[in-house]
């Protein structure tokens, strides 16, 4: 999804990126800090602020890559740092949901594990020479679903767990899609 939106996002981000004189790795690290603040907000029952902060963290995650490309500062370490911060951000946000008792620990563990598997399959496939960004629930979609769950929670808090269960199902479906894609192109 994000790759199909990249030309549109580039038009939006280009004016911002041109004005930034900051190391992209600092933007990446800031994204994790914002995700931690989101988790704290969610865990302390301030779900609207949590939703806003998830959005801002995701925005920074897109901005860091565009900044690196614009400044010609892409690097293997930057890619590793970005992926690591994304996984930490994803996990800490779900922990915020668990701490606030919006979801059970079991659903929380499945949400973390399924999200990690989606990313792992892409990484391991690419390490084997197979491009694998297929699937319905890549990271951008998962973040949008988390935001939606919180916004729905403003109306009725009991629906948050249902939306997170849907997220888990979509994530595991994406795992299957990526496994099948890898199988198809590994012959």
Phi, psi and omega in degrees: 000311182299321180296324179287336178269353186306316178299320178294314180297324180298319179297323180286317187277336185305314179297326178290312183299322180298331182270347182277130172238067186220146179294129180302329179294331176291322176297318179301313181294323178296325177301319177294318180299318178295322177296321177296317177298324176297313180299319178297317179298314180297314182296333179259020171072022173258076190286331178294313178298321177302317179296316179299318181290326174299316178301313182296320177298316178296322177298316179295327179295325176285320183296324182297318179293317178296321178296316179299317179294316181296318181276000183056044180242025176292143180207161177297318179297319179301319178294319179294316179299315181300312180297318180296313180296325177298314180295318178297317179299313180302313183294314184294325178296316178296323176300322176300318176299318181291316181298322178283359179063031175279332179225156177287161179298324182296313178295322178299315179296318178296321179296316178295311184296317181293321177296318178297320181294322177302312181290321180299316182297323176295313182297313183291324177296313181295327176295334179265007176087017181245117175293130186214070175251029179280165173116154186280331189242059172289178189303316182301318179294318179298320178295319178298319179296321177298317178298314179300319180300320180289320179294321174295324178297336175295331179275311179210110185300335183290343181277348182301312182298323179298316179295322179291326175297318176299319177301315179299315180299313179297323179294315178293326175298320178295323175302314179297316179302316182288326175296315179296320178297316179296319179299315182299318186262007179261003181282000000 
